Amino acid sequence: MLQRLLFGLITVTSLTLVGCANSPQQLSPQPTLTTQLAPVGHGQPVVVRVVDGRRSPVLGTRGGLYPETSAITVQGADLIPKLQAQADAAVRLLGFTPSPNAMNAPTLTVTLSDLTYQSPKEGVYVTEATIGANFRSDVSNANRRYSGSYGASLNQRFGMAPNEEANTKLISDVLSDALTRVFKDPKIGQVLSE
């Protein structure tokens, strides 16, 4: 009887501790352009490349009692093709034709330089997170060059630790905002069209 009671107490304690730990999350964000773009091109071919310039696919941790077990990861192999599709769509909206194999065409390289997820280090529960995304653009047309940096961030408070769906939406929103800022830069269209 005492042994069964002790076993039950250990089980409840273990489940309580597990409840305080956050499991890792592998996310698959869906970035999208969030604005219309004014066309400045006339169908000229442009080579558009999207590159993952991050040092690691790990954005950060969800915090909590055991932050080392709560990593948030976004794999480049999943994200970069989605960003490439959005960049191609943006270049079309700007009036150009994305042409990956065009010879002597202007080039636009968009690099995802940073994607982060930060939670407060102290405390058992995750109550807020700061998500950030940064892109770099490099445009080359004959002897003209242009580079720019664009970022977006979001600080979100939670009543309870966010699940994968909530974090996926937050990261998608921040990526979408930062990517839209890239293509709202009028200098990119100017250099590509010269």
VMD Tcl script that draws the C-alpha trace (Angstrom):
set ca {
  {0.00 0.00 0.00}
  {2.76 2.43 0.97}
  {4.73 1.43 -2.12}
  {1.72 2.11 -4.38}
  {1.16 5.49 -2.72}
  {4.82 6.41 -3.15}
  {4.75 5.33 -6.81}
  {1.63 7.47 -7.39}
  {3.30 10.48 -5.77}
  {6.42 10.09 -7.95}
  {4.26 9.80 -11.08}
  {2.31 12.98 -10.24}
  {5.55 14.86 -9.48}
  {7.09 13.71 -12.77}
  {4.04 14.80 -14.76}
  {4.05 18.18 -13.02}
  {7.71 18.75 -13.94}
  {7.09 17.67 -17.52}
  {4.25 20.18 -17.69}
  {6.73 22.97 -16.92}
  {9.04 21.94 -19.73}
  {8.45 23.10 -23.30}
  {9.06 20.65 -26.10}
  {11.04 21.72 -29.18}
  {9.12 23.09 -32.15}
  {9.99 22.58 -35.82}
  {8.05 25.32 -37.64}
  {7.09 25.79 -41.28}
  {6.20 29.48 -41.72}
  {4.33 30.77 -44.80}
  {5.66 34.25 -45.64}
  {3.61 36.35 -48.07}
  {3.88 39.85 -49.52}
  {1.47 42.14 -47.72}
  {1.19 45.06 -50.16}
  {0.68 45.86 -53.81}
  {3.71 47.07 -55.75}
  {3.78 49.67 -58.53}
  {5.28 48.32 -61.77}
  {8.42 50.12 -62.92}
  {9.80 47.52 -65.34}
  {8.73 46.55 -68.84}
  {9.12 42.79 -68.72}
  {12.94 42.80 -68.62}
  {14.51 39.53 -67.41}
  {15.95 39.59 -63.87}
  {17.85 36.82 -62.10}
  {16.31 36.54 -58.61}
  {18.06 34.54 -55.89}
  {17.03 33.99 -52.29}
  {19.76 32.83 -49.90}
  {19.73 31.59 -46.31}
  {22.48 33.59 -44.61}
  {21.64 32.53 -41.05}
  {24.30 30.83 -38.94}
  {21.83 28.22 -37.67}
  {18.28 27.00 -38.32}
  {17.60 27.44 -34.56}
  {15.79 30.74 -33.90}
  {16.03 30.56 -30.11}
  {14.17 28.82 -27.30}
  {10.70 29.09 -25.86}
  {12.16 29.59 -22.37}
  {10.42 28.02 -19.40}
  {11.98 25.83 -16.77}
  {14.16 23.86 -19.23}
  {15.00 26.23 -22.10}
  {17.64 23.85 -23.47}
  {14.87 21.42 -24.49}
  {12.58 24.02 -26.07}
  {14.42 25.08 -29.23}
  {12.45 26.64 -32.08}
  {13.76 25.63 -35.50}
  {12.98 26.70 -39.06}
  {14.88 24.72 -41.69}
  {16.24 26.63 -44.68}
  {15.29 23.77 -47.02}
  {11.65 24.39 -46.09}
  {11.70 28.20 -45.90}
  {13.91 29.32 -48.80}
  {11.72 27.92 -51.62}
  {8.73 29.77 -50.12}
  {10.72 33.01 -49.92}
  {11.94 32.43 -53.50}
  {8.34 32.09 -54.72}
  {7.38 35.34 -52.97}
  {10.45 37.17 -54.33}
  {9.65 35.98 -57.87}
  {6.05 37.17 -57.44}
  {7.26 40.56 -56.15}
  {9.62 41.00 -59.12}
  {6.69 40.24 -61.48}
  {4.58 42.84 -59.67}
  {7.41 45.33 -60.18}
  {7.10 44.69 -63.92}
  {10.08 42.37 -64.51}
  {10.34 38.72 -65.57}
  {12.15 36.39 -63.14}
  {14.57 34.44 -65.35}
  {16.93 32.19 -63.37}
  {19.16 31.35 -66.37}
  {19.22 34.74 -68.14}
  {22.66 35.77 -69.38}
  {23.88 39.33 -68.68}
  {20.59 40.18 -66.95}
  {20.33 42.32 -63.81}
  {20.48 40.29 -60.60}
  {18.67 40.64 -57.30}
  {19.90 38.59 -54.35}
  {17.75 38.58 -51.22}
  {19.49 37.14 -48.16}
  {17.70 36.11 -44.98}
  {20.41 37.28 -42.60}
  {18.65 36.71 -39.31}
  {15.52 35.12 -37.83}
  {15.22 35.11 -34.03}
  {12.84 34.10 -31.26}
  {13.63 35.32 -27.75}
  {11.79 34.57 -24.51}
  {12.62 35.87 -21.03}
  {15.22 33.64 -19.39}
  {13.67 33.66 -15.93}
  {10.39 32.10 -14.89}
  {8.69 28.76 -15.30}
  {6.07 29.91 -17.83}
  {6.50 31.55 -21.21}
  {4.60 34.84 -21.02}
  {6.10 36.76 -23.93}
  {8.39 36.47 -26.95}
  {10.19 38.85 -29.27}
  {10.46 37.66 -32.87}
  {12.72 39.39 -35.40}
  {13.60 38.95 -39.09}
  {16.24 40.73 -41.16}
  {16.86 40.66 -44.91}
  {19.57 42.12 -47.09}
  {19.16 42.99 -50.77}
  {21.98 43.17 -53.31}
  {21.12 44.49 -56.77}
  {23.51 44.46 -59.70}
  {22.80 45.88 -63.16}
  {25.80 46.36 -65.48}
  {28.08 48.62 -63.40}
  {25.35 49.80 -61.02}
  {25.16 48.30 -57.52}
  {22.76 48.79 -54.65}
  {22.43 47.12 -51.24}
  {19.86 47.57 -48.51}
  {18.92 46.11 -45.12}
  {15.36 45.58 -43.91}
  {14.01 44.31 -40.64}
  {10.80 43.72 -38.74}
  {10.10 42.64 -35.18}
  {7.16 41.81 -32.96}
  {6.80 41.54 -29.20}
  {3.94 39.25 -28.24}
  {2.54 38.49 -24.76}
  {0.86 35.17 -24.00}
  {-1.60 33.92 -21.41}
  {-0.16 30.43 -21.86}
  {2.85 28.99 -23.69}
  {2.25 29.27 -27.46}
  {1.78 26.11 -29.47}
  {3.35 25.40 -32.88}
  {0.42 26.92 -34.76}
  {0.63 30.20 -32.81}
  {4.40 30.47 -33.20}
  {4.20 29.59 -36.91}
  {1.76 32.45 -37.45}
  {3.89 34.93 -35.50}
  {7.04 34.03 -37.42}
  {5.15 34.08 -40.74}
  {3.86 37.59 -39.94}
  {7.31 38.94 -39.09}
  {8.91 37.36 -42.18}
  {6.10 38.75 -44.36}
  {6.56 42.25 -42.93}
  {10.34 42.23 -43.42}
  {10.13 40.76 -46.95}
  {7.51 43.32 -47.97}
  {9.87 46.09 -46.80}
  {12.53 44.75 -49.18}
  {10.31 45.17 -52.22}
  {8.84 48.50 -51.12}
  {12.35 49.99 -51.44}
  {12.07 52.08 -54.66}
  {15.83 51.91 -55.30}
  {15.59 48.18 -56.14}
  {13.20 48.79 -59.03}
  {15.20 51.83 -60.19}
  {18.50 49.94 -60.41}
  {16.88 46.90 -62.06}
  {15.21 49.02 -64.73}
  {18.23 51.13 -65.73}
}
mol new
graphics top color blue
foreach p $ca { graphics top sphere $p radius 0.5 }
foreach p [lrange $ca 0 end-1] q [lrange $ca 1 end] { graphics top cylinder $p $q radius 0.2 }
display resetview
